Amino acid sequence: MNIQARKLILIEEFLRISDESLITKLESFIKQEKKDIHERSLKPMSLNEFHEMIDQAKRDSDEGRVISHEDLKKKVKSWK
């Protein structure tokens, strides 16, 4: 049985669930699994990469490619 067929069977089974606590547990399980998968895919930054990021930030600042904290807060409020 391929993955698509298994997904469809799982969806059909999920749709038959009437116990809200079971749905909550499944939601929590899926959320945790997605988080775990993401965390396993992360890799530490090398010291060289870290220094390059700092150097780039300094260049950005020196060349005026920055935004103040207050301006950023105003911009974020306009997104809502």
Residue pairs with C-beta under 8 A, 6 or more apart in sequence:
14 23
14 26
17 23
17 26
45 53
60 66
67 75
